[in-house]
Amino acid sequence: MTPRYEAAAPAAAGAAGPAPEGRKQVLVRLLWIGVWLLYLASPVSDLFGGRYSVAVSILAGAGLTAFVLVYLAVVFTPTPGGERAQRWVYAAIGVQLALSFGLTAGLGRDWLVLFVYVAVSCGAALPPAQARWAVPGVTAALAGLGGCVDRQAELYPSLVVPALLGGFSMLGVTQLVRTMRELREARRTVAQLAATEERLRLARDLHDLLGHSLSLITLKSELAGRMLPARPEDAARQVADIEQVSRQALVDVRKAVSGYRRPTLAGEAAAARGALASAGVAVRVHVPDLLPGLDRDAEGALAWALREAATNVVRHSGAALCVCAVTLDPAAGQAVLTVSDDGRGPAGAAPARGNGLTGLAERLALAGGTLTTDRAGDGGFTLRATVPLSTAVVGATPRSGG
């Protein structure tokens, strides 16, 4: 009987990859793998060719059935990546190799095709470092045994080359599937990190926006309460200011939620003057008219720092004077915001940071800047925020107001 060595196609039979979801995917994968089992026609034809006794045919048929079941288990079951495969994978490939040797040695060259399926199993299920030598090893075993049972020259192009190609192609396919799986995991991780960062951004924005606005509303409400009933006109002005601050806070929150809120130093300097003046704190603000080298992100970070510092002075300091200054230092390549007051200052030597200062430090870090806090020389509190300049600062003219 002329052997039919059509074994190159099992390379496509590997099913390494994500586990099938649902009965439909299981059936589709089984059908895809089963198609390539048609290339076992050579040993099947030999088995039913009437050459063997009934007992030998039964034993050979059982061996071939066991080989096919083990092969399906190896290529169908997803295997995790790593330096070593699961123990059952090694055992299954060992069983395949033993059946290939036994059936080929006992029944002849028509069964040599089984070694090609063993090579495919090695490429599909073993880790890359092990598959790189396992596939050539199985191919060498095929060639060695083939030299004993098949003296025809068609052995090497018909089986040896397909065994090598099948095993290494499955190794490549398995690596590709694992890489795609890792990319999907990385994509999910990036999406989760992006969502977490957006939540942190929104939390910082809302804290800074509402903390400042609610502190001002509370202060003006107390003023209005003290003015009633003796000074109803002054109280009415405070109530009008409360309404204006509330409306602006609502606008700011909407912008923050939409991602469009980007404060400026000029705007926050004006807001700080108003808030501190309402609290009875004398204020001196020095902000340059020109900010060369200070990009929008860096200016926004300093503006948030100015807002947080002014809010803390109003709420906690009990200060009579607050000095806010922005300086550009081209030599050091940085812009520095300094806010100091003459109030109570921190209780300890190392000022503790609450949620506002912690969020502010995170915001400055995103812009490449830093935040430091310390006791002022006169016992108050000093906040210093630093951000990098993108270009040299030339011709900055300071603007001051009080």
C-alpha positions in Angstrom: 0.0 0.0 0.0 1.4 3.4 -1.0 1.6 5.7 2.1 -0.1 9.0 1.9 2.0 11.5 3.8 -0.2 14.6 3.8 0.7 15.9 7.2 1.6 19.5 6.7 -1.8 20.8 7.5 -2.0 19.9 11.2 0.0 23.1 11.8 -3.4 24.9 11.6 -5.0 22.7 14.1 -3.6 24.2 17.2 -6.2 25.9 19.4 -4.0 27.7 21.8 -5.7 30.9 22.9 -8.5 32.1 25.0 -11.0 29.5 26.3 -14.1 29.3 24.1 -17.2 31.0 25.6 -20.4 29.2 25.1 -21.4 26.0 23.3 -21.3 27.5 19.9 -17.6 28.5 20.2 -16.8 25.0 21.5 -18.5 23.3 18.5 -16.7 25.7 16.0 -13.3 25.0 17.5 -13.9 21.2 17.6 -15.0 21.3 13.9 -11.9 23.3 13.0 -9.6 20.9 14.8 -11.4 17.9 13.4 -10.9 18.9 9.8 -7.2 18.4 10.1 -7.6 14.9 11.6 -8.5 13.8 8.0 -4.8 13.6 7.4 -4.8 10.5 9.6 -6.3 8.8 6.6 -3.0 7.0 6.0 -2.9 5.0 9.3 -6.7 4.5 9.2 -6.5 3.0 5.7 -3.7 0.8 6.8 -5.7 -0.3 9.9 -8.7 -1.3 7.8 -6.8 -2.7 4.9 -7.1 -6.3 6.0 -3.4 -6.8 6.8 -3.8 -7.5 10.5 -5.6 -9.9 12.7 -8.7 -8.9 14.6 -6.8 -8.6 17.9 -4.1 -6.4 16.3 -6.7 -4.3 14.6 -8.5 -3.7 17.9 -5.4 -2.9 19.8 -4.2 -0.6 17.0 -7.6 1.1 16.8 -7.6 1.7 20.5 -4.1 3.1 20.4 -5.1 5.5 17.5 -8.3 6.6 19.3 -6.3 7.3 22.5 -3.7 9.2 20.5 -6.4 11.4 18.9 -8.1 12.1 22.2 -4.9 13.1 23.9 -4.0 15.3 20.9 -7.4 17.0 21.0 -6.9 17.6 24.8 -3.5 19.1 24.2 -4.3 21.5 21.4 -7.9 22.3 22.5 -7.3 23.2 26.1 -5.8 26.7 26.6 -2.5 26.6 28.4 -1.2 29.5 30.5 2.1 31.0 29.5 5.2 30.7 31.6 8.5 29.0 31.9 6.9 25.6 32.5 3.7 23.9 31.2 1.2 22.1 33.5 2.2 18.6 34.5 -0.6 17.0 32.5 0.7 18.6 29.3 4.1 16.8 29.7 2.3 13.6 30.5 0.0 13.9 27.5 2.8 14.6 25.1 4.7 11.7 26.6 1.7 9.4 25.9 1.5 10.7 22.3 5.2 10.0 21.8 5.0 6.5 23.3 1.9 5.7 21.1 3.7 7.0 18.0 6.8 4.9 18.7 4.7 1.8 19.5 2.3 2.0 16.6 4.9 2.9 14.0 7.4 0.2 15.2 4.7 -2.4 15.2 2.6 -1.5 12.1 5.0 0.3 9.7 5.6 3.5 7.9 2.0 4.5 7.4 1.9 5.5 11.1 4.9 7.8 10.9 2.4 10.7 10.4 1.6 10.5 14.1 5.0 12.2 14.9 3.9 15.3 13.0 0.9 15.7 15.4 3.3 15.2 18.3 5.5 18.1 17.0 2.4 20.2 16.6 1.4 19.4 20.2 4.8 20.5 21.4 4.6 23.8 19.5 1.1 24.5 20.7 1.3 23.5 24.4 4.9 23.8 25.6 6.6 27.1 26.7 8.7 28.6 23.9 12.0 27.8 25.5 11.1 24.1 25.7 9.2 23.9 22.4 12.3 25.2 20.5 14.2 21.9 21.3 11.1 19.6 21.7 10.0 20.1 18.1 13.5 19.2 16.6 13.7 16.4 19.0 10.4 14.9 17.9 11.5 15.4 14.3 14.8 13.6 14.9 12.9 10.7 16.5 10.6 10.6 13.4 13.7 10.5 11.1 15.5 7.9 13.2 12.5 5.6 13.4 11.6 6.3 9.8 15.0 5.2 8.7 14.2 1.8 10.1 10.7 1.3 8.8 10.8 3.3 5.6 13.6 3.0 3.2 12.1 5.2 0.5 13.5 8.6 -0.3 10.1 10.3 0.1 10.3 10.1 3.8 12.3 13.3 4.5 10.4 15.8 2.3 7.0 14.2 3.1 7.2 14.1 6.9 10.4 15.6 8.4 9.9 19.0 6.8 6.1 19.1 7.7 7.0 18.1 11.3 9.4 21.0 11.7 7.2 23.5 9.9 4.1 22.3 11.8 5.7 22.5 15.2 7.4 25.8 14.7 4.4 27.4 13.0 2.3 26.4 16.0 4.9 27.9 18.3 4.6 31.1 16.4 0.8 31.1 16.4 0.8 30.4 20.2 3.2 33.2 20.8 1.0 35.5 18.8 -2.1 34.5 20.7 -0.4 35.1 24.0 0.9 38.5 22.9 -2.6 39.4 21.8 -4.0 38.3 25.2 -1.3 40.4 27.0 -2.2 43.4 24.8 -5.9 43.0 25.7 -5.0 42.9 29.4 -2.7 45.9 29.0 -5.5 47.8 27.2 -7.9 47.0 30.1 -5.3 48.1 32.6 -4.7 51.4 30.8 -8.5 52.0 30.6 -8.8 51.4 34.4 -5.8 53.7 35.1 -7.3 56.4 32.9 -10.7 56.1 34.7 -8.9 56.3 38.1 -6.9 59.3 37.0 -10.0 61.0 35.8 -11.8 60.4 39.1 -8.8 61.8 40.9 -8.8 64.9 38.7 -12.5 65.4 39.2 -12.1 65.0 43.0 -9.3 67.5 43.1 -11.2 70.0 41.0 -14.4 69.7 43.0 -12.5 70.0 46.3 -10.7 73.1 45.2 -13.7 74.7 43.6 -16.3 74.0 46.3 -13.9 74.5 49.2 -13.1 78.0 48.1 -16.7 78.9 47.1 -18.3 77.4 50.2 -15.8 79.1 52.5 -16.6 82.4 50.9 -20.4 81.7 51.1 -20.0 80.8 54.8 -18.0 83.9 55.6 -20.5 86.2 53.8 -23.5 84.5 55.5 -21.9 85.2 58.9 -21.3 88.8 57.9 -24.9 89.2 56.7 -26.2 87.7 60.0 -24.2 90.1 62.1 -25.4 93.1 60.0 -29.0 92.2 60.6 -31.2 94.0 61.7 -29.1 97.1 62.2 -27.6 97.3 58.7 -30.1 95.8 56.3 -28.6 97.4 53.2 -25.1 96.1 53.9 -26.6 92.6 54.7 -28.5 92.7 51.3 -25.2 93.4 49.5 -23.6 90.4 51.2 -26.6 88.2 50.2 -26.2 89.4 46.6 -22.5 88.5 46.8 -23.5 85.0 48.1 -25.9 84.6 45.1 -23.1 85.6 42.7 -20.6 83.3 44.3 -23.1 80.4 44.3 -23.8 80.9 40.6 -20.1 81.1 39.7 -19.5 77.9 41.8 -22.2 76.1 39.8 -20.6 77.2 36.5 -17.2 76.1 37.7 -18.5 72.7 38.8 -20.1 72.2 35.4 -16.9 73.1 33.6 -14.9 70.8 35.9 -17.2 67.9 35.2 -16.9 68.6 31.5 -13.1 68.8 31.7 -13.0 72.4 30.4 -12.1 74.2 33.7 -8.6 75.7 33.5 -8.0 78.6 35.9 -5.6 81.4 35.2 -3.3 83.3 37.6 -4.9 86.6 36.8 -8.4 85.3 37.5 -7.4 83.6 40.8 -5.4 86.6 41.9 -8.5 88.8 41.6 -10.6 86.1 43.4 -8.1 85.9 46.2 -8.2 89.7 46.7 -12.0 89.6 47.0 -12.1 86.5 49.3 -9.4 87.8 51.6 -10.8 91.3 51.8 -14.2 89.9 52.7 -12.5 88.0 55.5 -10.9 91.2 56.8 -7.4 90.1 55.8 -5.2 92.8 54.2 -3.7 91.4 51.0 -0.8 92.2 48.7 -0.7 90.3 45.4 2.3 90.4 43.0 1.7 88.7 39.7 3.7 89.4 36.5 1.8 91.0 33.6 3.8 88.7 31.2 4.4 85.0 31.8 6.8 83.9 29.1 7.8 80.3 29.3 4.8 79.4 31.5 2.5 77.0 29.6 -1.2 76.6 30.2 -0.8 73.4 32.3 1.9 75.0 34.5 -0.1 78.2 34.9 -3.2 76.2 35.8 -1.3 74.3 38.5 -0.1 77.6 40.0 -3.6 79.1 39.8 -5.0 76.1 41.7 -2.3 76.5 44.3 -3.2 80.2 44.7 -6.9 79.3 45.1 -6.1 76.6 47.7 -3.7 78.8 49.7 -6.3 81.7 49.8 -9.0 79.3 50.9 -6.8 78.0 53.7 -6.0 81.6 54.9 -9.7 82.4 55.0 -10.7 79.2 56.8 -7.9 78.5 59.2 -5.2 81.2 59.6 -6.9 84.0 61.5 -4.4 86.2 59.8 -4.4 90.0 59.4 -2.1 90.1 56.4 -1.5 87.8 53.5 1.2 88.2 50.8 0.9 86.4 47.4 3.7 86.6 44.9 4.6 84.9 41.6 8.2 85.1 40.5 9.8 83.9 37.3 13.4 82.6 37.6 14.9 82.1 34.2 18.2 81.0 35.6 16.6 78.1 37.5 14.1 77.5 34.7 11.1 77.7 37.0 8.2 79.8 38.2 7.5 80.1 41.9 4.3 81.0 43.8 4.7 82.0 47.4 1.8 82.7 49.7 2.5 83.6 53.3 0.4 85.0 56.2 0.9 86.2 59.7 -1.8 84.0 61.3 -1.7 81.2 63.8 0.4 78.9 61.6 0.7 75.1 62.0 0.7 73.6 65.5 3.8 71.4 65.0 7.2 72.0 63.5 6.2 70.0 60.4 2.9 71.2 59.0 0.4 68.3 58.4 -1.2 68.1 54.9 -4.9 67.6 54.6 -6.9 66.5 51.5 -6.6 69.9 49.9 -2.8 70.2 50.1 -2.4 66.5 49.2 -4.5 67.0 46.1 -2.6 70.2 45.3 0.8 68.3 45.5 -0.5 65.7 43.1 -1.8 68.3 40.7 1.6 70.1 40.7 3.4 66.8 40.2 1.4 66.2 37.0 2.8 69.6 35.7 6.3 68.6 36.8 6.3 70.9 39.8 6.6 70.6 43.6 4.9 71.9 46.7 6.5 72.8 50.0 4.9 74.2 53.2 6.5 75.7 56.3 6.1 78.1 59.2 6.4 81.7 58.3 9.0 83.9 60.0 6.4 85.7 62.0 4.6 82.4 63.1 2.2 82.2 60.2 2.1 79.8 57.3 4.0 79.7 54.0 3.1 77.8 50.9 5.5 77.6 48.0 4.5 76.0 44.7 7.1 75.5 41.9 6.6 74.6 38.2 9.1 74.4 35.4 9.4 77.0 32.6 9.4 75.7 29.1 11.5 78.6 27.7 13.7 81.3 29.1 11.7 84.1 30.8 12.6 87.5 29.2 11.2 90.9 30.0 8.6 90.0 32.7 7.1 93.1 34.3 5.6 92.6 37.7 2.1 93.8 38.5 1.2 94.5 42.1 -2.0 95.3 43.8 -3.3 95.4 47.3 
